[in-house]
Amino acid sequence: MPSIFSYQSAEVDWCEGNFEHSTVIAEYYNTVNGTPLFSLLLFIPLNFLVLEGADRLRVSNCSFMMPLVAGIFSMYFHMTLSYVGQLLDELSILWTLIVAYSFWYPKIYFPRCIKTRKHFYWFTGGTTVISTLMSFIKPALNAYALNCIAFHLLYLMCRELKKCNDKRVHRMAATMIVWWVLAISSWISDRWFCELWQAINFPYFHSFWHVLIAMSLFYCFPLVMYFDVNYEMPSFKPKLGYWPSDSWPIVVPYVVLEEPHKKC
């Protein structure tokens, strides 16, 4: 029986041909395109720079580190296609989501039995342990389960958008959803229609997924922060901005607190 660290010991093998461009890297383009998560990590701090007048900012350093960890494990998995690499790739995404939920999930959506953020930490911690153990049962299903979490996030986003009339917020949410739809379409195409893409010699849709989902998260972060400020910093009014300018085709979104809060 091959070692769980051995090359190609994973239950999942994506559409891209193995070892076609390197004798060391199994899926060359999927490995290289794991780097958008690193780029995302570098841009995230810009979302936190322009917070004028805020006396506190509830952001854990863990929030900055998790995309980096996910990016490293993604590259390791696609480089080796090992069983351990697959689990590390999927679990790092799960843990990133749990960290995000722990810090940013609005209190008004807490289950009735949970009264404080500290209690919610215990709840998410227990969920992490259970979900991690369950991921070993059938690893091939993990990716589908992780993608389903996005539907809950979209549901929460829709509920928040109904309370808000700010056109910038709606525009950024629409941009995020477009990137996500493109990303999930690429993921499904690679997973379900691999024979077609191999027949036309273009089996690279999973590498597109890496780039597109990073772009979706790039717009998701400031939106989450915007809504978090509304709940956790009621004395300030959040505003979405774009660096260097709204008119640029490629921009860095951020949140600024510039005047007393008025309900959106």
VENLINNOR-V328302 format. One line per field, one symbol per residue. ss: DSSP state (~ for helix, > for strand, _ for the rest). phi: phi as a letter, one per 30 degrees, with the letter a starting at -180 (. if undefined). psi: psi as a letter, one per 30 degrees, with the letter a starting at -180 (. if undefined). Layout:
ss->???
phi->???
psi->???
//
This chain:
ss->___________________________~~~~~~~~~~~~~~~~~~~~~____________~~~~~~~~~~~~~~~~~~~~__~~~~~~~~~~~~~~~~~~~~~~__~~~_______~~~~~~~~~~~~~~~~~~____~~~~~~~~~~~~~~~~~~~~~~~~____~~~~~~~~~~~~~~~~~~~~~~~~~~_~~~~~~_____~~~~~~~~~~~~~~~~~~~~~~~~~~~~____>>>>>>>________>>>>>>>>_____
phi->.dddcdeicddcbddedchdcadccdcddddddddedddeeddeeddcdcbdidcabdbdeddddddddddddddddddchddddddddddddedddddddddcddddcdeedccbdddddddddddddddddddddbedcddddddddeddddddddddddcbcdddddddddddddddddddddddeddcbdeddddchbccddddeedddddddeddeddddedddedcbddbcdbdbbcdaddddbbcdacbcbaedbed
psi->klkfflkgflfkjlekkkhffkfekejeeeeegfffeeeeeefeffffeiikfkfljikkfeeefeeeeeeeeeeeefefhleeeeeeeeeeeeeeeeeeeeefkkffgkkffkfleeeeeeeeeeeeeeeeefffeifffeeeeefffeeeeeeeeeeeeffkgjeeeeeeeeeeeeeeeeeeeeeeeeefheeeeeeghihgfeeeeeeeeeeeeefeefeeeeeeeeefiffljlkklkkflffkekljklkkjflkkkk.
//
